[in-house]
Amino acid sequence: MLSDRVGEKREPAASDATNRQPIRRHHVLGGLALVLATGFIGALLGFLLPSLLGTDTAVLAGITFVLSPVAVALYGAIAVATFLLTLLFVLRVVSQFDDA
């Protein structure tokens, strides 16, 4: 009966067994802290570079952009976040392969 099954915990099937561990909270917080630190350093560089270089524009990969704290902070944070997410994806995919 359905009423007998309410509250039962389901035992994992053999096909559910994987070696993958869940992403833990401290890993997520560490990655977020790294992205925020990169954004802060980017904002600091965006503030200092125009006065050090004597110009307020820069060219990166053929794209000209204004050296402002917001632009450099966003660039750094997005670049680091993209790298970390790509690394996480690759490690999760590679970990599914068995060495045996």
Buried (B, 14 or more C-beta within 10 A) or exposed (E): EEEEEEEEEEEEEEEEEEEEEEEEEEEEEEBEEBBEEBBBBBBEBBBEBBEEEEEEEBEEEEEEEEBBBEBBBBBBBBEBBEEBEEEEEEEEEEEEEEEE
